[in-house]
Amino acid sequence: MSTEPRATYRLQLRSEFRFAEAADLIPYLAELGISHVYSSPVLQAVPGSTHGYDVVDHAAFSAELGGEAGFSNLVAALRAHGMGLLLDIVPNHMAIASPANRWWGDVLTHGRQSRHAPAFDIDWQPSEPPMRDTILGYRRFFDVDTLIGLRVEDPAVYEATHELILAQVRAGAVDGLRVDHPDGMRDPTGYFERLRAEAPDAWLLAEKILAPDEALPEAWPIEGTTGYDFANLALGLFVDPAGEAPLTELYQAFIGETASWDDVARASKLLVLHDRLGSDLNRLAALFLAICEADRRHRDYTRHELREALTEVLASFEVYRTYVRAESNAVTDTDARRIRAAVAGAAAHRSDMDPELFDFLERILTLRYRGAGAGELAMRFQQLSGPAMAKGVEDTAFYRYNRFVALNEVGGDPGRFGRSVDEFHAWCASASRRTILAGTTHDTKRGEDVRARLVLLSQLPGEWRAAVERWSALADRFRTAGLPDRNAEYLLYQTLVGAWPISVERAVAYAQKAAREAKLHTSWTAPDERYETALESFVHGLLDDSTFIDDVGAFVETLEDAARRTSLSLLLLRLTAPGVPDIYQGSELWDRSLVDPDNRRPVDFEARRRLLGEVMHMSAVEAWDRAAEGVAKLWLLQHVLALRARRPEAFDGSYQPLVVEGAMHDRVVAFVRDGSLAIVAPALVVDLDAWADTALPLPDGQWHDVLGDRGVGGRVPLAELLATFPVALLERR
């Protein structure tokens, strides 16, 4: 690749922010220290698309974004500043709601005989001539009816959907590819093998959601993920385990329920499997029935029993999917173990069902049963387990289980209260130097600075309880016939604290989306006007009440200093851990956006340009004095990226944990890169007095405090090291 990745900056392209606007931004990004623009999809999407994932033509650049000429101008601007391009691509699905998708139009016209029919994953219903075969159901992107799955495993489909993009890679216009949702493919391993063969020098990343403690499949010849794993791990450092019991007690008492996270997650997966993913489940059940009918030992099972067995096993998976390959009879030990665990969990939950049925399904999924159709069932099962997890957990359970929503993040585990410094060191020791390190993405449920504020509630459970009790007493008069429910109310309080200050319009939009995602009182497919009207009235009432507003503002103010320190610690870890740090558009200043579409609001780049010109000449003290404006965050980002540009070898080098001494030793993350850069970030934000007996013994040599611009050495007290700025970065001279 022409430019070694140092830091990426994610840009969300749309009709209001096209290739031309992105090209105009390049000088600012170069000055900030960014090496690669990380662009949302650029191919022709549905007219008016706000994200680009609804592609209708893989052979053309988006006309709305500026077409081929606009794309070329953007690349030229990048190259003029020595920068590269990481491009988001969408090989798993296409949009079918627009006539601009000529492939789909041809299928609708000519049916199964269309030359484009093999491109789509369609279940056809045979008909007698002169009738044309009809579409029974098709694999969708999750549960979105307007997005149809592509059979990218077909060489002809792969070539047609990748020709333009790979031509840009070969021409040097594109340095890297971020592959959207590879778990939706039939054979992700085979896909990445082919992509690597055709783009041997490209920087390849997978938008792969790893469950806690799950590793990227070893067989994938790529550099890493898009960073959710790092984001959750790093945030977990700031969760105080001592807060779990009081926060759990408060939540359960407030909402009047005691269901655990595991119970909520499983129930949510069962709900979406029966409801939103029912057609996909029926397709699997039909395959399973055909297998059983051909096997005399299992032909007595009914279609309903088979559907129930599949549902229970899918709901019991703890990861998004496995990667068995029926065509080559390949099953890793890890995948076999995960399948056995899921089947055992399903059997334990459904003791009323025949254990032999679950045993038979396990043998099919692990490829130990090779009867006709078994391999097809195993492969299609894997394509459904991911949507079951995504829609059941991310888009349902995360909005139902509101104990401590700082943890309700893509790839996160709301049932796991905190991560240790040793876990962080272990992850960093094995991390790829080209994996992405994320803080905020276009898919995160909350922006990084929202989570940095909310995470403090685990450190202040008593103060939080008192605030909730005050607010709830004020809020009762804004209910309508007892609505909204207490769970939605508790989520709203956390949302207001995390995103404060927030407009009534943003708060109402979020509350409505959260309620529909939870699917308890209303939903996207069956909105309940009575409930949603009551919810809107409740939010309006609270945010029009001066007593409530003043109280929330005062509470947030007590958190603000610690929240800023937490954000800066998280940023420093992202900028210095093994990997490539990513900055989501606008988050170089404080960004308290919520889930999309809130995080796609226009960014004031002019303000950021102006501030960048100022921070380059500031001291650490001056930057921290203007922390309220976000200056401290921008200052830290620019200074560390400048160091990454000056010392790239240090950030490609070794990772060595540093031992911290004193009572707070396990609440500080300290490590050395390449033996020459020492990084120190408190993992629990408290008053500096708490660090009185805690110190960092530095390795031998003369060290320079890059941020504080002073010499240090020997055993350095933490209170002294962090006196002028919340984090420290030291360079051995």
N, C-alpha and C positions, 0 to 999 in steps of 0.2 A: 504494500500500500504506500501511497505517496507521502502520507503524513502519519506519524506514529500517534495514536490516541493519547491525549493528555487530560482532556475534560470535554464532555459533550454538553450541548445546550439544546433542549427539546423545544421545537417550534411546532405549534398547531396551526397548519395552513387551512385557510377557508377563503371564501370569496372576499371577505373584508381584510384578509391578510394573505396576499398572494406571493408568488415567487419574487415579484418586484419589491414588495415591502420587506421580505426576508433578505433580499440582496442589499437593500439600504441599511439593514441592521448589522451587516458583517463587520464594518470597521469598529463598531462598539463592542461586538463580541470578541474580536481580535484583541482589542485593548484590555478587555476583561481577563483574557488569558485562555479563552476557549480554543480547542484545537479542531473540534468537529461540530457542525450543526447536525442535530439528530432530528430528522424531519418526519412528520406524519406522512401517510401515504400520498403519492403524487400522481397516481394514474387516474384515468377518467372514472369518476364516481357519479352517483345519482345527482342530477342537478340540484344545487342548493345544499349539498352535504356539508355538515359542520365538522366532520371528522375524517372522511376519506376511506373508511373501512367498508363502505358499500360500493365496491368497484363494479363497473359495468363493462369496462373495456381494458384488458391488460396490454393492449397494443398501442395505447395512446396516452400521452400526458394530459392531465386535466386542463380543459379549455378554460374553465373558470379561474384556475390558478395562474394562467398565462401561457399554457401550451408548451410545446417543445422549445420555442424561442425563449420564453420566460425561464424555463428550467436551465437552459444553457447559460443564460445571463447570471443566474444564481451560482452555478458552478464556476463561472469565470470570476465572479466576485470572491468566492471562497479561495480559489487558487491564487488570486492576486494578493491575498493576505496569508498565504501559506497554510490554509485550512482545508479540512476534508469534509466529506459528507457521509453520514450514517443514515441509511434510508429504511423506512418502515415499509414492509411489503406484506400483502394479504393473499397467500396462496391457497387458503383453505376454503374460501367461499366467495360468492358473487351476489350482487343484489338483483332481484327479479321483479321489483315493483315499478321499474322504469322501462319505457320502450327503447331507451338508449342501449339496453342489453340485447344486441342483435342475436347472440347465441340463443338466448332464452326465447326470443321472438320466433326463431326458426324452429325450436322445439314445439312451441305452441301451435305452429302452423303445420308441421309435418310429423309431430309425434315421435314415436320410437324410431322412425325411419330417418329422422333428421341427422345430418352428419355431425351435429353438435350434441346430440343426446348422450353419447358416451362420456361427455365432459362432466355431467351432473350425476350425483348419487341419488338416483330415482328408483323407487319401487314401482314397476309397471304392472298394471292389471291387463292380462291378455284378453283380447276380444276377437270374435269371429269376423271375417270379412263380410260386408265392406266396412264394418266399424273399425275405428282406429284404437289401438291400445291406449288406455287411460292411465293417468298418474294416480296411484293409490295414496302415497305419502312420500316424502323425500327427507333426506338428512339436512337439518337446518343448522345454522350457527346458533348453538344453544337452543332457545325457544323462539327465535325470531323468524316468523313465517316468511318475511321478505328477503331473507338471506339463505341461499341454497348451497349445500356442500359441494365442493369440487372433487373430482376423482383425480387428484394430482399424482396418484401412484401410477396412472396411465402415462407412459412416456410421451404420447402425443399431446395430452393435456398439459403435462409439465412444460413441454417445449413451447406450446402456444401461450401459456401464461407467464413464462419467464424470459422469452426471447428479448423483449425490449429492455428489461431490467439488467439482464446479463450482458447485453451489448453495452450498456452504460458502465458496468463494472470493468469490462475488457478495455473500454476506451479510456478508463482512468477517471471518469466523471464521478463515480460512486466508489467509496472506499470500503464500505461495510453495509451489511444487510441485517436488519432486525426482523426476524420472521414471526409474524403474528400467529398466535394460537396453533402451534404445531401439534398440540395434543388432539386437535380435531381430525388430523390426518389418519389414514389407515395405517401407514407405516412411517412414522416420523424418522426412525433411524435410517431407513432407505432413502428418504427424502434428503436428509442432511448429508448422507454419503454422496449422493449425486450432486447436490449443490456445491459441496466442497471440491469435488472433482472438476466441476466447470468453473469454479471461482477459487482456485487454490490459494491465492494471496489475499482474499477478501477477509475482512473482519466480520465473523458470523456470530450472531447472538440469537437466542431463543426467548420469546416471551413465554417462558415456562414458569408456572406457579409451583414452587416447591413447598411442600408441607414442612413444618418444623422438623429438623433433623433429617430431611430427605436430601439426597445428593443428585446432581444432574447425571443422567445416564452416561456411563463411561463410553459407550459405543458412539455417542454423538461427536463428530469431528468439528466441534465449534469452540469458541472462546469462553462462553458463559451465558448468563441470563441477563435479563433487563433490570435486576436489582431489588426485587421485592424481598428476597431472602435477607439481604444486608439491611434493608430498611427496618424490618421487624426485629432482627437481632440487635441492632444498635439501639432502637428505642427501648427494648427490653432491659437494657442496662440501667435505665432511669426509673424503672418501676420498683417501688419499695415493697418487698414481699410482706413486710409487716402490715401493710395496708389491706391485704387481701381479706382477712377475716372481718374487720369493721366495714369495709365497703360491701362485702357480700351480705352481711347482716342488714345494713341500711337498705340495700336494693330489694332484698326479699321482703322486708317489712313494708317498704314503700309500695311495692306493686302487689303484695299479697300472694306471691307464688314462690316456690322453692326449687323449680326445675333447674338441673345443672346445665352447663354449656353442652355437654355431650348429648343430653336428652333433647335439648332444643335443636341442635344440629341434625340429629337423626330424624326427628319429626319433620323438620323442614325439608330434608332430602326426600323423604317419603311423600310429602305433599307435592313437590314439583314433579316427581316421577309419575305420580298418578294423574296430575293435572296438566301442567305445561309440557311435559315430555312424554305424554301418553302415547302419541303416535309412534315415537321412536321405540318405546317399550313394546308396543304391539308388534312391531317388525321383528324385534328380538324374540318375542314369544312365539311368533309363527315359525321362525327358524328352529327354535328349541322343540316345538311340537313335531316338526318334520323329522328331526333327529330321533325323538322318542318313538314315533310311529314306525321308524325303520329298525328299531331295536326292540326285540320282543320282550326283553326284561323291563322295559320302561314305557311300554305303549299304553298303559292304563292311566297315566297321568292326564288330567284335564288341562286345557289351555289356561284356565284360571290359575290352577296350581303352579304351572310353569311360570306364568307372569308374576305371581306372588314371590316365587323363589328368586327370580331375577331381580325384582324390586328390592327384596331384603338384602341381597348380596351387594347390589349397587349402593344401597344406603349405608352399608357397613364399611365401605372403603375409606381408609384414612389418608389416601393420596389421590391425586387427580386421575391417574391411570397407570396401567402397566404397559409393557412394550414387548409382549410375546410376538413372535413372527411365525405364523402358521406355515407359510410357504417354505420356510427352511427348518421348521420344527425347533425353533430356538426359544428357550425359556431360561432366563437367568435365575440363580438361586434367590436373589432379592425379590423378583417378581413372583416366583412360586410361593415364597413365604408370605407375601402380601395378599395373594389370592387365598391361600389357606386361612389366613387370619380373618379376612372378610367373610369367607364362607362359615367359619366357626362362629363369628359374631352373629351372622344371620340365623344360623341354626339355634343359637342360644336365645335369640329374641323370639323365634317362632318354634317353640317346643311342640306346638300343635301340628306341625308339618312333618312329613316323612323324612327322617335323617338321610335315607338313601337318595332322595332327590337332591339334597345339597351335596352329597358325596359325588353323585354323577355330574353335577354342574361343575364341581371343583376339577374333576378329571378332564372335562371339556376345556375349561379355561386354562388349565396348565398343559394342555396338548397331550395328556396321557391317554385320552380317548380319541381315536382317529377315524371314527365312523363318518359317513357321508354328511357333509354340512357342518361338522364340528369345528373345523378351522375357521369357517366363515362366521360362526357364532362367536368364537373367541375374539376374532378381530373386530367385529362390530360392537361387541360388549365394551371393548376398550374405548371406542369412540363415543360411547354414551356415559361412561363413568365420569369423564371430565365435566360435561354439562350438568350432570347430577350434582357434582360438588360445587361448581360455579354458581348455578342458579339456586341450589338448596342452601349453601352456606353463605357465599359472598352476597347474594342478592335476596336472601330471605332471613336466615338465622342471624346475620350481622345486624339486622334491623329489629330483631325480636329479643335478643339477649343483650340488654343495655347496662349490665352491671358496671362496666368500666370501658367505655367505647374507645379509649385510646388504643386498645388492643384489637379492636374490630377492623383489621386491615387485611387487604389481599395477601394471602400467604401467611397470615398470622394465626395465632391460637388464643382466642379470648379466655380459654380455660387455664392458660399458663401464665402465672403471675410473676414475670421477671426473668431475666437471663443474667448469668454470672459473668464476671470479667474473664474468668478462665475459659468459658464457652466462646467468648468473643475472640480471645487469643487463638483458640483451637481452629476456629473458622478462618481467621486471617492466615494462619500458617499453611493452610491447604488451598487458599483461594487462587484463582487464575488472575494473572496480572492484567488481563483484558476483559474481565467480567465487568458489567456495569454496577456501580454503586449508586442506588437511588435514594432520594429523600421523598420527593413528590413525583407522581406520574399523572398522566391523563386519566388513569383508572383508579387511583387511590381514593379511598373513601373520605379522607380528610388530608388537607395539606400538612406539610411537615411542621409548620409553626403552630397549627391547631393542636396537633398531637403533642408537641413540646410543652404546651400549656396544660393540656388535659392530664398529661402523665403526672403532673405535680399533685393531683388529687390523691394519688396513692401515698404520698408523703404527708398529706394533711387531711386525713379522713375525718377527724373531729371537726375541723373548720368547715369541711364540705357538708357534713351532716347538719350542722347548725344553719348553714346557708339554705340548704334544700328545705328544711323545716320552715324557715321564714318565708321563702318564696311560695311554698305550697299553701301556706296559710293565706297569703295575698291572692293566690290564683283561684281559689274556690269560687269566687263570685263571677268568674269569667267562663264557667262551664255552662253547657247547654244540655239539659236532661242527663247530667252525669258524664257527659262526654267532653274531651277525649279521655281515653283510658289512662291509668297512672303510668303505665310503661312508656307511652308516648310522651307524657309530661316529663318523666325522668330523663328521657333522651333529649328533650328540648332544652332542659337546664344545662346539660353537658355541652350541647351544641352552642348555646349562647355564650357560655364561658369560653369555649375554645375559639370561637370565631369573632368575639366581641372586639370592636363595635360592629354590629350587623344591622342592615336595614330590615324593615318589616317585610318588604317584598322578598328578600333573600331567605329570611327565616320561614315565611309561609311556604315558599317553593320547596325548601328542604323538608319541612315537616310533612308536606303532602307526599313528596317522593318517598320519604322514609316509611310513611304509613302504607303506601301502595306496595312497596317492596316487602314489608312485613307480612302482608296478605292476611292479616287477622280481622280487620274491620272493613277494609276496602282493598282494591287491587287495580292493576293496570287493565286487566281484562273485564273486571266487574266493579267499577268505581261506585262507592256508596255516597251519594250526594249529601245525605243527612250527616254522616260522620265527618266528611271532609269540610262541610260548612261549619260544623261545630269546632273542628280543629282550627280552621282559619280564624274564626271568631275568637278562640282562646288565645292564639298567638297575637292577634291584633290587640286584644284587651291588655295582655301583659306588657307589650311594647309601647302601648299608649299610656301606661301608668307610671307617673314620675317616681313614685316611691320604689316600685320594682326596678326601674331603670337605674336609679341612683344606687340601689343596693347591689345589683349585679356589677355595675361599674366599679363600686368600691371593693367588692370581692376580687374582681379581676386585677385591680390595682395592687392588691396584696400579693398577687402571683407574678406580676409583670417582670420584676427584676430577675427572679429565678427562672421564669420562662425564657427570657432572652439568653440567660447563661446556658440553659439547657439546649436551646437552638444552636448556639455557637459551638458547644461541645459536640453535638451531633454533626454539625457541618465540618468541623476539623477532622473528626473521625472519617467522614466520607471523603475528604480531600487527601487523606494521608494513608488510609488502609490500602492493602493490595487490591488493585482494580482501577477502573476509570470512573471518576465521579461524574454524575449527571446533574445538571441544573435544569429544573423545569421552568419554562418561560415565566419570567416575572419574580421568581422566588429568590433572586439575589437580594431583594429587600424582604421585610416581613410579609408573608403571604398566608393569609388565613382563609383560604378558599376551602369550600366543601366539595362534595362529590359532583361529578359532571351533571349538568352543564355549568355549574357554578365556577368550576376551575377553568372554563374556556372563555371567561370574560376578557375583554380587551385589556392589554397591558400598556401602562403609561411608560413607553420606552424613552420618551424625551426626558422625563424626570430621572430616569436611571442613567442616561448619558450625562446629564448635568452633574449628578452626584458622583459618578465615577471620576470625572475630572477633578473633583474636590478631594476624594479619599486617597488618591494616589500620592498626595503630599501631606497626609495627616499622620500624626503619631497614634499609638494605641490609646493613650489617654484621651486624645481629642475624639477618636472614633467612638470610644465607649461613652463619652459625654453626650454624644448624639445618637445613642442607641435607639431612642424612641422613634427616630426617623427610618430606622433600618440601616443606618450608616455603618454600624459596627459589623453587621453581617456582610455587607458589600465590601467593606475594608478587609475583613478576614479572607473572603473569597479571592479578591484581587491579589493580596499579598502572598497567599499560599500558591495560587496558580502561577504567579511570577516565579516563585521558588521551584515549582515543578518544571517550568520552562528552562530555568537555569541549571537545575540538577536532575535531569531525567533519569540518570543512572541510579540515583539514590532511591527513587520510587519504583524502579524495576528490580531493586535488590532485595536482600533478605529482610525477614520480619523477625524481630526478637523481643519478647515481652521484657519489660523492666519491673523489678521488684520494688514495691513501695512499702515503706515502713510506717508503723503507727496504727492508731485505733481505726482510722478510716482507710486502711490499705486496700480493702476489698471494694471500695467505692471510687477508685481512681483507675482509669485506663491509661497505661503508660507503656510505650514501646519504642524501639529503635528501628529505623529503616536503613539498611545497607551499612550499619555500624556508624553512621555519620549524622543522622537526623533523629532527634528524640521528640516524641509527641506526648503531651500530657493533657488529658481531658477529664474533669471530675464527672463521675457517673452518678452522683447524687448531689444535687445543688442545695447547699446549706450556707449558713453564715460563715464567713471566713474564720471566725473564732473556733469553729469546729475542727479546723485543720491544724490546730496549734501544735499537736505532737506528731503530725504526719509529715514525712519528708521523702524526697526522692534522691537516693544515692546515684549520681550520674557515673557512667563509665569514665575511666581515666581520660584526661585530655582537657583542652581548653574548649569551652562551649560558649556559643553566642546566642542570646535570646533574640530570635529573629523578629518577634512581634514587639517585644519591649525594648529592643536595641540596646542591650547591655551584656556584659560578660558574666557568666555564672560557672560554677564548678563544684565538685565535691558533693556533700550531702546538703541538698537545697530544701529548706522548709517549704511546704506547699503554700502556706499563707503568704510567704514572701514571693514565691514564683507567680502566684495568681493575683497579686495585689493591684496591678494596673490593668489587667485584661483577664477575662474568665478562663482562657485556655493558654497553653504555652507550646511553642515550637522552637526547638533548640538545634543549632547547627554546630557540629564539631569543627573547630578550626585547626 
